Amino acid sequence: MLVLPSLLAQHAHSGTSAKKVSDSEKIADAMSAAPAAIAKHATIMDWPATPEGTPRQLRAGTNGWVCFPNSPAEFGGASIEDPMCLDKEWQGWADAWMKKATPSVGATGIAYMLKGDKGASNSDPFATGPTKDNNWVVSPAHIMVLYQDLKMLDAFPTDPKSGGPWVMWKGTPYAHLMVPVSGTKVAKMP
C-alpha cells in the first residue's frame, strides 16, 4: 500500500507545537473526509512528526482507500480543516506529484475532501502559497476526479468560480477535476 510519505515535502514545519490530538480523534477526523461507507473500511494514516518522517498507521483498512486527518498546524491555515481520503489511483498520483514525476493513471480515480482544503494554486501544481498570478483557491467540501485521458477534462472550465466542476492544473500531467460539494471561495491575494 502506498501511503504518501512525501506529501509533507510541500509544507515547511515551523517547529511550533500544535494541540495534542488523540489517535481516536485523528481517526474520526480522517473518516470525516469521505462518505461513511468508504471511510469505515479505509486505512487511516497519521502525518509524520517531521517532514522527513514516515506516516504512522492508526488503523488498518480493507478497501484500498487511505485517509489522513487534518494536516498539522505547521502546514499553514490551521483554522481550516483538510482531512482527505484517496483511492488507489490518487495514492499513486500524489506520490508522483510529490516526486515531480509524471503520474501513471490506470483508471478513473476519486479523492474526497468533504471538509475542504487549506488552499492551492489553480494553475501551478507546485506553488506553496498565494501570489498575484497563481490563481490561489481555498476550496470547501469537494471531490477530485482523475482521468486516464486528460482530454476528458477539455469539456470543463478552469475557473473555480464557474459554479460547478472545474479543472485544476490544466495543461500539466497533474490536471484533475475539482467537483465542489458547496460554494467555492477564492483567497485574497497578498
N, C-alpha and C positions, 0 to 999 in steps of 0.2 A: 504494500500500500504506500502510495506517495503521500507525504504529509506536509509538504511545502515549507521546509525549514527556512528557505530563502525569502519568504515573504517579509521577513524583518529587514532585509537589506535596503528597502526603500525608505525606511524610517530611522531617524537617529535617536538613540536613547539619550536622555538628558541627565540621567543619573539620579533623578528625583525619585522618591519613593511614593508609590500610589497606595490608596486604601487597600488593605488586605481583604481579599475576597476568598471565601471558602470554595473548595472543589465542587461542592453541591450547587453553590450559587453560579459558578462558572458553567457547569453542565446545563443548568436551567437557562442561563443566558444564551449559550451556544444553540440550544434547542429552539429558542425563540426566533431564530433566523429563518426557519423553514416550516412548512406545514407539518403538523404533528405526525402524520403517517410516515414521513421521511425521517424527521428528527429523532423519533423514538427508537429507531434501529440504526442510527448513524454512529460512526466512531466520533468521539468527542476528544479534541486535542486542546491543550493549553499552550499559550505562547511561551517561548523560552524566556528566561530571566534576563538574557543579554542577546544582542543581535547575532552573535556568533553561536548561540546555544542551539539546542535541539528541542523541538516541541515535545511536551510530555503528554502521553495518552492518559486521559481522565476516565474514559470508558470505551471498551471495545464495542464495535458495531458489527452488523451482519449484512448491510445492504449496499456497501461500497461507497456510501456518502461519508464525507468528513466535514465536521462542523467545528468552528472556533468561536469562543466567546468574544466580547468586546476586545479590541486591541488595547494594549496598555496605554495609560495616560501619556506616557512619554512619546507616543506616536503622534500626538497632536490632537486637537479637537476633543479633549476628554469629556466634554459635556454631550457629545454626540455618540449614540450607540452604534456599533457596527459589526455585530456578530454575523457570521456567514456560514453557509453550507454549500459544499461543492460536490458535484458528481465526478465520476472518473475522468471525463473529458476536461472538465475545468481544473481538476487537480494537475493534470499534465500540462494544460495551457499555462497555469500560474507558475509552474516550475520553469517552463521555457521562458516566460516573460521575465522572471526574476534573473535568469541567466542571460537575458537579451538574445535568446536563440529563437529561431522560427518555430512556433508551435506546430505539432502534428495533430490535427483534429480528425479523428477517425469516424465520428458520428456527431449528431447534434448533441450539444452539452447544455446543461442547466445549472445555474447557481442561484441561490436565494440570499437576499439581504433584506428581510422583511422589517428591519428596524432602520434601514437606510445606511448611509456611509459617512465618512469624515471628509469626503471630497476628493476629486481627481480632475486633472486636465481632461477636457473632452477631445483634445487634439494631439497631445504629447503623451505617449504611454509611460514615459519615464520622468515626468515632472514631479517634483516633491512638494510644490506649493504653488499658490496662485501668482500669476503675473498679469500684466495688462493685456497680453496677447495669447495666453494659453487656454482660454475658454474654460476656466475652472467652474466646476459644478458640484454642489453638495446635493446628493440625491436622497430623497426619503425612501420609504419602502419600495423595493423593486426586485425583479428577477433579471438575470442576464442569460442570454442565449448565444451559444457558439454554433457556427455552421461550418461544415466541411468546405463548402464552396462559398467563398466570400462574396461572389456575385449575388448571392441570395439577399445580401444587405442593400443592394442597389435600389430596392423599392422603398427604402425608409430614409427619412431626413436625418441630418446630423445635428439639428437644433434641439437641445434638451427642453426648450420651452415650446415645442411644437404641439403639445397637448396629448402626446401618445408616445409610442416607442420611437427611439432614435438610435442611430449608430454612433458608438463611441470609438474613437481612434481609427476612423475611416482612412483608407489608403495605407494602412500598416498591416503587418501579419497578425496583429493583436486585435483587429476590429471585431466588435461583437455588438449584439443588440441589447439595449437597455430598455426594459419594459417597466415603466412606473406603475406602482400599485395605487399611488396617490400623487398629488401635485409635486412638482419639482421646483426648487428654488436655486437660483444661481448666486453664488457667493459674491460679495462685493470685492472688487479688485483693490489691491493695495495702493 
